């Protein structure tokens, strides 16, 4: 994902999709958005605007670790997927798909970087 530019943010009822002109990260839990040191979560004033502010921004790094979840970093700030157990409503936390080589990834509670949610 490093080097990809966020092309659109699609809000769909109870989840959000981050589209990178092909590859798409579907977040089945609402990510936290950090810009200029200020973090916003779903329900906070300006949350959707902050998430959309990343459109046209390029992913500069991706961090994955137990205890911090999945973090996409941009020059502007970061988008973090690290839900609490009560925020997970289904069997998946996020899915990344849409690459030309058909590669994909799926994150679930209790597995890999979310092993601490098991």
Backbone atoms as SQL, in Angstrom:
CREATE TABLE atoms (id INTEGER PRIMARY KEY, chain TEXT, resi INTEGER, resn TEXT, atom TEXT, x REAL, y REAL, z REAL);
INSERT INTO atoms VALUES
  (1, 'A', 1, 'UNK', 'N', 0.807, -1.194, 0.000),
  (2, 'A', 1, 'UNK', 'CA', 0.000, 0.000, 0.000),
  (3, 'A', 1, 'UNK', 'C', 0.856, 1.266, 0.000),
  (4, 'A', 2, 'UNK', 'N', 2.098, 1.110, 0.412),
  (5, 'A', 2, 'UNK', 'CA', 2.985, 2.267, 0.424),
  (6, 'A', 2, 'UNK', 'C', 3.114, 2.803, -0.998),
  (7, 'A', 3, 'UNK', 'N', 2.944, 4.100, -1.150),
  (8, 'A', 3, 'UNK', 'CA', 3.024, 4.745, -2.451),
  (9, 'A', 3, 'UNK', 'C', 1.687, 4.887, -3.155),
  (10, 'A', 4, 'UNK', 'N', 0.643, 4.254, -2.621),
  (11, 'A', 4, 'UNK', 'CA', -0.679, 4.392, -3.222),
  (12, 'A', 4, 'UNK', 'C', -1.359, 5.660, -2.726),
  (13, 'A', 5, 'UNK', 'N', -2.134, 6.272, -3.604),
  (14, 'A', 5, 'UNK', 'CA', -2.864, 7.502, -3.274),
  (15, 'A', 5, 'UNK', 'C', -4.326, 7.170, -2.981),
  (16, 'A', 6, 'UNK', 'N', -4.842, 7.716, -1.907),
  (17, 'A', 6, 'UNK', 'CA', -6.254, 7.520, -1.578),
  (18, 'A', 6, 'UNK', 'C', -7.097, 8.293, -2.583),
  (19, 'A', 7, 'UNK', 'N', -7.961, 7.566, -3.303),
  (20, 'A', 7, 'UNK', 'CA', -8.773, 8.186, -4.353),
  (21, 'A', 7, 'UNK', 'C', -10.163, 8.552, -3.870),
  (22, 'A', 8, 'UNK', 'N', -10.722, 7.749, -2.968),
  (23, 'A', 8, 'UNK', 'CA', -12.063, 8.057, -2.476),
  (24, 'A', 8, 'UNK', 'C', -12.301, 7.384, -1.133),
  (25, 'A', 9, 'UNK', 'N', -13.283, 7.928, -0.421),
  (26, 'A', 9, 'UNK', 'CA', -13.764, 7.362, 0.837),
  (27, 'A', 9, 'UNK', 'C', -15.253, 7.111, 0.628),
  (28, 'A', 10, 'UNK', 'N', -15.658, 5.867, 0.820),
  (29, 'A', 10, 'UNK', 'CA', -17.045, 5.487, 0.582),
  (30, 'A', 10, 'UNK', 'C', -17.667, 5.063, 1.912),
  (31, 'A', 11, 'UNK', 'N', -18.675, 5.807, 2.345),
  (32, 'A', 11, 'UNK', 'CA', -19.386, 5.488, 3.582),
  (33, 'A', 11, 'UNK', 'C', -20.581, 4.607, 3.231),
  (34, 'A', 12, 'UNK', 'N', -20.634, 3.410, 3.807),
  (35, 'A', 12, 'UNK', 'CA', -21.700, 2.452, 3.524),
  (36, 'A', 12, 'UNK', 'C', -22.313, 2.013, 4.856),
  (37, 'A', 13, 'UNK', 'N', -23.464, 2.531, 5.178),
  (38, 'A', 13, 'UNK', 'CA', -24.197, 2.204, 6.403),
  (39, 'A', 13, 'UNK', 'C', -23.308, 2.018, 7.625),
  (40, 'A', 14, 'UNK', 'N', -22.800, 0.800, 7.832),
  (41, 'A', 14, 'UNK', 'CA', -22.049, 0.546, 9.074),
  (42, 'A', 14, 'UNK', 'C', -20.585, 0.180, 8.822),
  (43, 'A', 15, 'UNK', 'N', -20.051, 0.595, 7.685),
  (44, 'A', 15, 'UNK', 'CA', -18.618, 0.416, 7.430),
  (45, 'A', 15, 'UNK', 'C', -18.156, 1.469, 6.433),
  (46, 'A', 16, 'UNK', 'N', -16.859, 1.518, 6.208),
  (47, 'A', 16, 'UNK', 'CA', -16.283, 2.513, 5.305),
  (48, 'A', 16, 'UNK', 'C', -15.251, 1.817, 4.410),
  (49, 'A', 17, 'UNK', 'N', -15.148, 2.293, 3.172),
  (50, 'A', 17, 'UNK', 'CA', -14.167, 1.766, 2.237),
  (51, 'A', 17, 'UNK', 'C', -13.207, 2.879, 1.832),
  (52, 'A', 18, 'UNK', 'N', -11.928, 2.562, 1.854),
  (53, 'A', 18, 'UNK', 'CA', -10.890, 3.480, 1.399),
  (54, 'A', 18, 'UNK', 'C', -10.382, 2.930, 0.076),
  (55, 'A', 19, 'UNK', 'N', -10.619, 3.672, -0.997),
  (56, 'A', 19, 'UNK', 'CA', -10.305, 3.215, -2.348),
  (57, 'A', 19, 'UNK', 'C', -9.014, 3.867, -2.823),
  (58, 'A', 20, 'UNK', 'N', -8.095, 3.030, -3.275),
  (59, 'A', 20, 'UNK', 'CA', -6.796, 3.492, -3.754),
  (60, 'A', 20, 'UNK', 'C', -6.662, 3.256, -5.264),
  (61, 'A', 21, 'UNK', 'N', -7.701, 3.630, -6.045),
  (62, 'A', 21, 'UNK', 'CA', -7.716, 3.423, -7.503),
  (63, 'A', 21, 'UNK', 'C', -7.446, 1.969, -7.860),
  (64, 'A', 22, 'UNK', 'N', -8.204, 1.103, -7.306),
  (65, 'A', 22, 'UNK', 'CA', -8.080, -0.345, -7.555),
  (66, 'A', 22, 'UNK', 'C', -8.103, -1.069, -6.232),
  (67, 'A', 23, 'UNK', 'N', -6.976, -1.090, -5.528),
  (68, 'A', 23, 'UNK', 'CA', -6.999, -1.692, -4.198),
  (69, 'A', 23, 'UNK', 'C', -7.963, -0.943, -3.283),
  (70, 'A', 24, 'UNK', 'N', -8.719, -1.701, -2.520),
  (71, 'A', 24, 'UNK', 'CA', -9.710, -1.108, -1.634),
  (72, 'A', 24, 'UNK', 'C', -9.598, -1.737, -0.252),
  (73, 'A', 25, 'UNK', 'N', -9.491, -0.879, 0.760),
  (74, 'A', 25, 'UNK', 'CA', -9.482, -1.321, 2.148),
  (75, 'A', 25, 'UNK', 'C', -10.885, -1.121, 2.701),
  (76, 'A', 26, 'UNK', 'N', -11.554, -2.222, 2.987),
  (77, 'A', 26, 'UNK', 'CA', -12.883, -2.171, 3.577),
  (78, 'A', 26, 'UNK', 'C', -12.724, -2.319, 5.077),
  (79, 'A', 27, 'UNK', 'N', -13.179, -1.311, 5.815),
  (80, 'A', 27, 'UNK', 'CA', -13.059, -1.294, 7.278),
  (81, 'A', 27, 'UNK', 'C', -14.424, -1.619, 7.872),
  (82, 'A', 28, 'UNK', 'N', -14.531, -2.799, 8.480),
  (83, 'A', 28, 'UNK', 'CA', -15.792, -3.216, 9.091),
  (84, 'A', 28, 'UNK', 'C', -15.944, -2.656, 10.496),
  (85, 'A', 29, 'UNK', 'N', -14.914, -1.966, 10.963),
  (86, 'A', 29, 'UNK', 'CA', -14.967, -1.157, 12.179),
  (87, 'A', 29, 'UNK', 'C', -14.489, 0.228, 11.770),
  (88, 'A', 30, 'UNK', 'N', -14.940, 1.231, 12.465),
  (89, 'A', 30, 'UNK', 'CA', -14.603, 2.603, 12.079),
  (90, 'A', 30, 'UNK', 'C', -13.194, 2.949, 12.531),
  (91, 'A', 31, 'UNK', 'N', -12.342, 3.373, 11.601),
  (92, 'A', 31, 'UNK', 'CA', -10.971, 3.734, 11.971),
  (93, 'A', 31, 'UNK', 'C', -10.930, 5.050, 12.739),
  (94, 'A', 32, 'UNK', 'N', -9.838, 5.227, 13.440),
  (95, 'A', 32, 'UNK', 'CA', -9.534, 6.499, 14.092),
  (96, 'A', 32, 'UNK', 'C', -8.714, 7.324, 13.109),
  (97, 'A', 33, 'UNK', 'N', -8.958, 8.618, 13.079),
  (98, 'A', 33, 'UNK', 'CA', -8.266, 9.519, 12.162),
  (99, 'A', 33, 'UNK', 'C', -7.455, 10.505, 12.990),
  (100, 'A', 34, 'UNK', 'N', -6.182, 10.654, 12.650),
  (101, 'A', 34, 'UNK', 'CA', -5.319, 11.589, 13.374),
  (102, 'A', 34, 'UNK', 'C', -4.727, 12.584, 12.377),
  (103, 'A', 35, 'UNK', 'N', -4.987, 13.854, 12.614),
  (104, 'A', 35, 'UNK', 'CA', -4.424, 14.936, 11.808),
  (105, 'A', 35, 'UNK', 'C', -3.912, 16.014, 12.758),
  (106, 'A', 36, 'UNK', 'N', -2.662, 16.387, 12.583),
  (107, 'A', 36, 'UNK', 'CA', -2.086, 17.441, 13.417),
  (108, 'A', 36, 'UNK', 'C', -2.133, 17.148, 14.904),
  (109, 'A', 37, 'UNK', 'N', -1.984, 15.889, 15.267),
  (110, 'A', 37, 'UNK', 'CA', -1.985, 15.509, 16.675),
  (111, 'A', 37, 'UNK', 'C', -3.359, 15.341, 17.291),
  (112, 'A', 38, 'UNK', 'N', -4.414, 15.685, 16.557),
  (113, 'A', 38, 'UNK', 'CA', -5.783, 15.543, 17.069),
  (114, 'A', 38, 'UNK', 'C', -6.400, 14.265, 16.499),
  (115, 'A', 39, 'UNK', 'N', -6.861, 13.394, 17.382),
  (116, 'A', 39, 'UNK', 'CA', -7.492, 12.141, 16.966),
  (117, 'A', 39, 'UNK', 'C', -9.004, 12.290, 16.992),
  (118, 'A', 40, 'UNK', 'N', -9.645, 11.728, 15.972),
  (119, 'A', 40, 'UNK', 'CA', -11.111, 11.751, 15.892),
  (120, 'A', 40, 'UNK', 'C', -11.614, 10.337, 15.652),
  (121, 'A', 41, 'UNK', 'N', -12.736, 10.027, 16.299),
  (122, 'A', 41, 'UNK', 'CA', -13.405, 8.744, 16.121),
  (123, 'A', 41, 'UNK', 'C', -14.811, 8.997, 15.613),
  (124, 'A', 42, 'UNK', 'N', -15.446, 7.953, 15.094),
  (125, 'A', 42, 'UNK', 'CA', -16.828, 8.077, 14.627),
  (126, 'A', 42, 'UNK', 'C', -17.679, 8.700, 15.724),
  (127, 'A', 43, 'UNK', 'N', -18.461, 9.681, 15.354),
  (128, 'A', 43, 'UNK', 'CA', -19.306, 10.396, 16.314),
  (129, 'A', 43, 'UNK', 'C', -18.716, 11.737, 16.730),
  (130, 'A', 44, 'UNK', 'N', -17.403, 11.889, 16.565),
  (131, 'A', 44, 'UNK', 'CA', -16.761, 13.168, 16.882),
  (132, 'A', 44, 'UNK', 'C', -17.054, 14.170, 15.772),
  (133, 'A', 45, 'UNK', 'N', -17.201, 15.410, 16.166),
  (134, 'A', 45, 'UNK', 'CA', -17.415, 16.480, 15.203),
  (135, 'A', 45, 'UNK', 'C', -16.244, 16.534, 14.225),
  (136, 'A', 46, 'UNK', 'N', -16.547, 16.576, 12.941),
  (137, 'A', 46, 'UNK', 'CA', -15.520, 16.673, 11.917),
  (138, 'A', 46, 'UNK', 'C', -14.871, 15.358, 11.523),
  (139, 'A', 47, 'UNK', 'N', -15.363, 14.231, 12.067),
  (140, 'A', 47, 'UNK', 'CA', -14.752, 12.936, 11.775),
  (141, 'A', 47, 'UNK', 'C', -14.760, 12.628, 10.280),
  (142, 'A', 48, 'UNK', 'N', -15.910, 12.724, 9.658),
  (143, 'A', 48, 'UNK', 'CA', -16.005, 12.379, 8.233),
  (144, 'A', 48, 'UNK', 'C', -15.172, 13.330, 7.370),
  (145, 'A', 49, 'UNK', 'N', -15.179, 14.601, 7.702),
  (146, 'A', 49, 'UNK', 'CA', -14.354, 15.555, 6.959),
  (147, 'A', 49, 'UNK', 'C', -12.870, 15.228, 7.123),
  (148, 'A', 50, 'UNK', 'N', -12.470, 14.844, 8.327),
  (149, 'A', 50, 'UNK', 'CA', -11.068, 14.499, 8.575),
  (150, 'A', 50, 'UNK', 'C', -10.670, 13.272, 7.762),
  (151, 'A', 51, 'UNK', 'N', -11.537, 12.267, 7.715),
  (152, 'A', 51, 'UNK', 'CA', -11.237, 11.069, 6.933),
  (153, 'A', 51, 'UNK', 'C', -11.132, 11.413, 5.447),
  (154, 'A', 52, 'UNK', 'N', -12.032, 12.237, 4.961),
  (155, 'A', 52, 'UNK', 'CA', -12.007, 12.647, 3.546),
  (156, 'A', 52, 'UNK', 'C', -10.822, 13.549, 3.226),
  (157, 'A', 53, 'UNK', 'N', -10.223, 14.183, 4.219),
  (158, 'A', 53, 'UNK', 'CA', -9.057, 15.040, 3.987),
  (159, 'A', 53, 'UNK', 'C', -7.867, 14.247, 3.456),
  (160, 'A', 54, 'UNK', 'N', -7.885, 12.932, 3.638),
  (161, 'A', 54, 'UNK', 'CA', -6.795, 12.091, 3.144),
  (162, 'A', 54, 'UNK', 'C', -6.901, 11.796, 1.647),
  (163, 'A', 55, 'UNK', 'N', -8.041, 12.127, 1.028),
  (164, 'A', 55, 'UNK', 'CA', -8.182, 11.929, -0.410),
  (165, 'A', 55, 'UNK', 'C', -7.093, 12.732, -1.125),
  (166, 'A', 56, 'UNK', 'N', -6.421, 12.108, -2.054),
  (167, 'A', 56, 'UNK', 'CA', -5.278, 12.639, -2.816),
  (168, 'A', 56, 'UNK', 'C', -3.966, 12.559, -2.045),
  (169, 'A', 57, 'UNK', 'N', -3.998, 12.013, -0.833),
  (170, 'A', 57, 'UNK', 'CA', -2.777, 11.823, -0.060),
  (171, 'A', 57, 'UNK', 'C', -2.201, 10.439, -0.358),
  (172, 'A', 58, 'UNK', 'N', -0.892, 10.324, -0.300),
  (173, 'A', 58, 'UNK', 'CA', -0.198, 9.070, -0.581),
  (174, 'A', 58, 'UNK', 'C', 0.206, 8.384, 0.720),
  (175, 'A', 59, 'UNK', 'N', 0.029, 7.079, 0.762),
  (176, 'A', 59, 'UNK', 'CA', 0.443, 6.284, 1.928),
  (177, 'A', 59, 'UNK', 'C', 1.962, 6.305, 1.994),
  (178, 'A', 60, 'UNK', 'N', 2.507, 6.776, 3.116),
  (179, 'A', 60, 'UNK', 'CA', 3.961, 6.855, 3.275),
  (180, 'A', 60, 'UNK', 'C', 4.518, 5.652, 4.028),
  (181, 'A', 61, 'UNK', 'N', 3.690, 5.043, 4.892),
  (182, 'A', 61, 'UNK', 'CA', 4.117, 3.830, 5.593),
  (183, 'A', 61, 'UNK', 'C', 2.894, 3.116, 6.144),
  (184, 'A', 62, 'UNK', 'N', 3.089, 1.842, 6.426),
  (185, 'A', 62, 'UNK', 'CA', 2.038, 1.015, 7.019),
  (186, 'A', 62, 'UNK', 'C', 2.664, 0.272, 8.185),
  (187, 'A', 63, 'UNK', 'N', 2.021, 0.349, 9.329),
  (188, 'A', 63, 'UNK', 'CA', 2.487, -0.373, 10.507),
  (189, 'A', 63, 'UNK', 'C', 1.417, -1.359, 10.934),
  (190, 'A', 64, 'UNK', 'N', 1.847, -2.567, 11.280),
  (191, 'A', 64, 'UNK', 'CA', 0.949, -3.597, 11.782),
  (192, 'A', 64, 'UNK', 'C', 1.598, -4.213, 13.010),
  (193, 'A', 65, 'UNK', 'N', 0.892, -4.187, 14.139),
  (194, 'A', 65, 'UNK', 'CA', 1.431, -4.788, 15.358),
  (195, 'A', 65, 'UNK', 'C', 0.315, -5.065, 16.346),
  (196, 'A', 66, 'UNK', 'N', 0.497, -6.130, 17.100),
  (197, 'A', 66, 'UNK', 'CA', -0.439, -6.425, 18.181),
  (198, 'A', 66, 'UNK', 'C', -0.386, -5.258, 19.158),
  (199, 'A', 67, 'UNK', 'N', -1.526, -4.775, 19.545),
  (200, 'A', 67, 'UNK', 'CA', -1.603, -3.654, 20.480),
  (201, 'A', 67, 'UNK', 'C', -1.770, -2.300, 19.813),
  (202, 'A', 68, 'UNK', 'N', -1.406, -2.207, 18.526),
  (203, 'A', 68, 'UNK', 'CA', -1.603, -0.941, 17.803),
  (204, 'A', 68, 'UNK', 'C', -2.453, -1.135, 16.557),
  (205, 'A', 69, 'UNK', 'N', -2.666, -2.373, 16.121),
  (206, 'A', 69, 'UNK', 'CA', -3.518, -2.651, 14.975),
  (207, 'A', 69, 'UNK', 'C', -2.853, -2.304, 13.658),
  (208, 'A', 70, 'UNK', 'N', -3.662, -1.819, 12.731),
  (209, 'A', 70, 'UNK', 'CA', -3.214, -1.464, 11.384),
  (210, 'A', 70, 'UNK', 'C', -3.210, 0.055, 11.266),
  (211, 'A', 71, 'UNK', 'N', -2.056, 0.615, 10.946),
  (212, 'A', 71, 'UNK', 'CA', -1.907, 2.075, 10.857),
  (213, 'A', 71, 'UNK', 'C', -1.404, 2.442, 9.469),
  (214, 'A', 72, 'UNK', 'N', -2.207, 3.235, 8.750),
  (215, 'A', 72, 'UNK', 'CA', -1.791, 3.796, 7.463),
  (216, 'A', 72, 'UNK', 'C', -1.332, 5.222, 7.722),
  (217, 'A', 73, 'UNK', 'N', -0.085, 5.506, 7.377),
  (218, 'A', 73, 'UNK', 'CA', 0.455, 6.851, 7.611),
  (219, 'A', 73, 'UNK', 'C', 0.549, 7.615, 6.286),
  (220, 'A', 74, 'UNK', 'N', 0.173, 8.877, 6.372),
  (221, 'A', 74, 'UNK', 'CA', 0.222, 9.813, 5.261),
  (222, 'A', 74, 'UNK', 'C', 0.985, 11.039, 5.758),
  (223, 'A', 75, 'UNK', 'N', 1.424, 11.924, 4.862),
  (224, 'A', 75, 'UNK', 'CA', 2.084, 13.159, 5.290),
  (225, 'A', 75, 'UNK', 'C', 1.157, 13.974, 6.189),
  (226, 'A', 76, 'UNK', 'N', -0.131, 13.901, 5.940),
  (227, 'A', 76, 'UNK', 'CA', -1.128, 14.666, 6.684),
  (228, 'A', 76, 'UNK', 'C', -1.380, 14.120, 8.084),
  (229, 'A', 77, 'UNK', 'N', -1.215, 12.804, 8.279),
  (230, 'A', 77, 'UNK', 'CA', -1.544, 12.177, 9.562),
  (231, 'A', 77, 'UNK', 'C', -1.657, 10.678, 9.397),
  (232, 'A', 78, 'UNK', 'N', -2.617, 10.070, 10.107),
  (233, 'A', 78, 'UNK', 'CA', -2.730, 8.612, 10.069),
  (234, 'A', 78, 'UNK', 'C', -4.179, 8.162, 10.200),
  (235, 'A', 79, 'UNK', 'N', -4.435, 6.996, 9.639),
  (236, 'A', 79, 'UNK', 'CA', -5.717, 6.312, 9.783),
  (237, 'A', 79, 'UNK', 'C', -5.397, 4.991, 10.479),
  (238, 'A', 80, 'UNK', 'N', -6.024, 4.756, 11.621),
  (239, 'A', 80, 'UNK', 'CA', -5.715, 3.580, 12.435),
  (240, 'A', 80, 'UNK', 'C', -6.944, 2.710, 12.627),
  (241, 'A', 81, 'UNK', 'N', -6.750, 1.416, 12.427),
  (242, 'A', 81, 'UNK', 'CA', -7.792, 0.430, 12.699),
  (243, 'A', 81, 'UNK', 'C', -7.306, -0.384, 13.889),
  (244, 'A', 82, 'UNK', 'N', -7.854, -0.125, 15.035),
  (245, 'A', 82, 'UNK', 'CA', -7.491, -0.829, 16.269),
  (246, 'A', 82, 'UNK', 'C', -8.714, -0.827, 17.190),
  (247, 'A', 83, 'UNK', 'N', -9.717, -1.635, 16.852),
  (248, 'A', 83, 'UNK', 'CA', -10.984, -1.579, 17.588),
  (249, 'A', 83, 'UNK', 'C', -10.916, -2.215, 18.975),
  (250, 'A', 84, 'UNK', 'N', -11.833, -1.781, 19.809),
  (251, 'A', 84, 'UNK', 'CA', -12.060, -2.466, 21.078),
  (252, 'A', 84, 'UNK', 'C', -13.003, -3.628, 20.782),
  (253, 'A', 85, 'UNK', 'N', -13.052, -4.642, 21.633),
  (254, 'A', 85, 'UNK', 'CA', -13.933, -5.783, 21.368),
  (255, 'A', 85, 'UNK', 'C', -15.398, -5.404, 21.129),
  (256, 'A', 86, 'UNK', 'N', -15.892, -4.381, 21.807),
  (257, 'A', 86, 'UNK', 'CA', -17.296, -3.998, 21.629),
  (258, 'A', 86, 'UNK', 'C', -17.552, -3.265, 20.308),
  (259, 'A', 87, 'UNK', 'N', -16.508, -2.849, 19.607),
  (260, 'A', 87, 'UNK', 'CA', -16.670, -2.196, 18.304),
  (261, 'A', 87, 'UNK', 'C', -16.757, -3.199, 17.151),
  (262, 'A', 88, 'UNK', 'N', -16.392, -4.443, 17.398),
  (263, 'A', 88, 'UNK', 'CA', -16.411, -5.472, 16.358),
  (264, 'A', 88, 'UNK', 'C', -17.792, -6.101, 16.333),
  (265, 'A', 89, 'UNK', 'N', -18.482, -5.935, 15.189),
  (266, 'A', 89, 'UNK', 'CA', -19.851, -6.435, 15.068),
  (267, 'A', 89, 'UNK', 'C', -19.960, -7.707, 14.245),
  (268, 'A', 90, 'UNK', 'N', -18.920, -8.076, 13.537),
  (269, 'A', 90, 'UNK', 'CA', -18.970, -9.251, 12.682),
  (270, 'A', 90, 'UNK', 'C', -17.693, -10.053, 12.792),
  (271, 'A', 91, 'UNK', 'N', -17.511, -11.010, 11.894),
  (272, 'A', 91, 'UNK', 'CA', -16.335, -11.881, 11.974),
  (273, 'A', 91, 'UNK', 'C', -15.041, -11.255, 11.442),
  (274, 'A', 92, 'UNK', 'N', -15.146, -10.124, 10.730),
  (275, 'A', 92, 'UNK', 'CA', -13.952, -9.487, 10.177),
  (276, 'A', 92, 'UNK', 'C', -13.796, -8.052, 10.685),
  (277, 'A', 93, 'UNK', 'N', -12.556, -7.614, 10.742),
  (278, 'A', 93, 'UNK', 'CA', -12.232, -6.241, 11.119),
  (279, 'A', 93, 'UNK', 'C', -11.998, -5.410, 9.860),
  (280, 'A', 94, 'UNK', 'N', -11.248, -5.956, 8.918),
  (281, 'A', 94, 'UNK', 'CA', -10.955, -5.242, 7.672),
  (282, 'A', 94, 'UNK', 'C', -10.538, -6.234, 6.592),
  (283, 'A', 95, 'UNK', 'N', -10.677, -5.784, 5.338),
  (284, 'A', 95, 'UNK', 'CA', -10.266, -6.598, 4.204),
  (285, 'A', 95, 'UNK', 'C', -9.626, -5.677, 3.162),
  (286, 'A', 96, 'UNK', 'N', -8.519, -6.133, 2.608),
  (287, 'A', 96, 'UNK', 'CA', -7.823, -5.401, 1.559),
  (288, 'A', 96, 'UNK', 'C', -7.807, -6.275, 0.316),
  (289, 'A', 97, 'UNK', 'N', -8.360, -5.768, -0.784),
  (290, 'A', 97, 'UNK', 'CA', -8.425, -6.534, -2.032),
  (291, 'A', 97, 'UNK', 'C', -8.405, -5.566, -3.205),
  (292, 'A', 98, 'UNK', 'N', -8.338, -6.127, -4.414),
  (293, 'A', 98, 'UNK', 'CA', -8.413, -5.312, -5.622),
  (294, 'A', 98, 'UNK', 'C', -7.089, -5.068, -6.304),
  (295, 'A', 99, 'UNK', 'N', -6.062, -5.804, -5.925),
  (296, 'A', 99, 'UNK', 'CA', -4.760, -5.657, -6.586),
  (297, 'A', 99, 'UNK', 'C', -4.775, -6.402, -7.917),
  (298, 'A', 100, 'UNK', 'N', -3.996, -5.941, -8.892),
  (299, 'A', 100, 'UNK', 'CA', -3.968, -6.605, -10.205),
  (300, 'A', 100, 'UNK', 'C', -3.611, -8.099, -10.118),
  (301, 'A', 101, 'UNK', 'N', -2.771, -8.473, -9.146),
  (302, 'A', 101, 'UNK', 'CA', -2.379, -9.881, -9.015),
  (303, 'A', 101, 'UNK', 'C', -3.381, -10.689, -8.180),
  (304, 'A', 102, 'UNK', 'N', -4.498, -10.070, -7.848),
  (305, 'A', 102, 'UNK', 'CA', -5.580, -10.677, -7.069),
  (306, 'A', 102, 'UNK', 'C', -5.179, -11.013, -5.632),
  (307, 'A', 103, 'UNK', 'N', -4.073, -10.449, -5.153),
  (308, 'A', 103, 'UNK', 'CA', -3.679, -10.627, -3.753),
  (309, 'A', 103, 'UNK', 'C', -4.707, -9.937, -2.867),
  (310, 'A', 104, 'UNK', 'N', -4.888, -10.459, -1.689),
  (311, 'A', 104, 'UNK', 'CA', -5.815, -9.860, -0.745),
  (312, 'A', 104, 'UNK', 'C', -5.399, -10.219, 0.670),
  (313, 'A', 105, 'UNK', 'N', -5.936, -9.510, 1.637),
  (314, 'A', 105, 'UNK', 'CA', -5.658, -9.789, 3.041),
  (315, 'A', 105, 'UNK', 'C', -6.930, -9.553, 3.828),
  (316, 'A', 106, 'UNK', 'N', -7.062, -10.273, 4.929),
  (317, 'A', 106, 'UNK', 'CA', -8.248, -10.194, 5.772),
  (318, 'A', 106, 'UNK', 'C', -7.796, -10.206, 7.221),
  (319, 'A', 107, 'UNK', 'N', -8.334, -9.305, 8.019),
  (320, 'A', 107, 'UNK', 'CA', -8.001, -9.236, 9.434),
  (321, 'A', 107, 'UNK', 'C', -9.226, -9.610, 10.256),
  (322, 'A', 108, 'UNK', 'N', -9.028, -10.522, 11.227),
  (323, 'A', 108, 'UNK', 'CA', -10.107, -10.985, 12.097),
  (324, 'A', 108, 'UNK', 'C', -9.685, -10.863, 13.557),
  (325, 'A', 109, 'UNK', 'N', -10.666, -10.716, 14.442),
  (326, 'A', 109, 'UNK', 'CA', -10.344, -10.709, 15.874),
  (327, 'A', 109, 'UNK', 'C', -9.684, -12.034, 16.272),
  (328, 'A', 110, 'UNK', 'N', -8.664, -11.947, 17.102),
  (329, 'A', 110, 'UNK', 'CA', -7.982, -13.137, 17.595),
  (330, 'A', 110, 'UNK', 'C', -6.897, -13.656, 16.686),
  (331, 'A', 111, 'UNK', 'N', -6.688, -13.021, 15.520),
  (332, 'A', 111, 'UNK', 'CA', -5.672, -13.470, 14.570),
  (333, 'A', 111, 'UNK', 'C', -4.638, -12.376, 14.315),
  (334, 'A', 112, 'UNK', 'N', -3.419, -12.810, 14.057),
  (335, 'A', 112, 'UNK', 'CA', -2.323, -11.928, 13.646),
  (336, 'A', 112, 'UNK', 'C', -2.226, -10.663, 14.506),
  (337, 'A', 113, 'UNK', 'N', -2.342, -9.479, 13.889),
  (338, 'A', 113, 'UNK', 'CA', -2.167, -8.233, 14.648),
  (339, 'A', 113, 'UNK', 'C', -3.308, -7.966, 15.621),
  (340, 'A', 114, 'UNK', 'N', -4.398, -8.706, 15.487),
  (341, 'A', 114, 'UNK', 'CA', -5.516, -8.567, 16.419),
  (342, 'A', 114, 'UNK', 'C', -5.625, -9.784, 17.337),
  (343, 'A', 115, 'UNK', 'N', -4.490, -10.460, 17.549),
  (344, 'A', 115, 'UNK', 'CA', -4.442, -11.646, 18.407),
  (345, 'A', 115, 'UNK', 'C', -4.855, -11.328, 19.843),
  (346, 'A', 116, 'UNK', 'N', -4.647, -10.089, 20.265),
  (347, 'A', 116, 'UNK', 'CA', -5.002, -9.710, 21.634),
  (348, 'A', 116, 'UNK', 'C', -6.513, -9.570, 21.826),
  (349, 'A', 117, 'UNK', 'N', -7.288, -9.725, 20.768),
  (350, 'A', 117, 'UNK', 'CA', -8.748, -9.627, 20.869),
  (351, 'A', 117, 'UNK', 'C', -9.393, -11.009, 20.981),
  (352, 'A', 118, 'UNK', 'N', -8.599, -12.073, 21.046),
  (353, 'A', 118, 'UNK', 'CA', -9.115, -13.439, 21.042),
  (354, 'A', 118, 'UNK', 'C', -9.730, -13.873, 22.277);
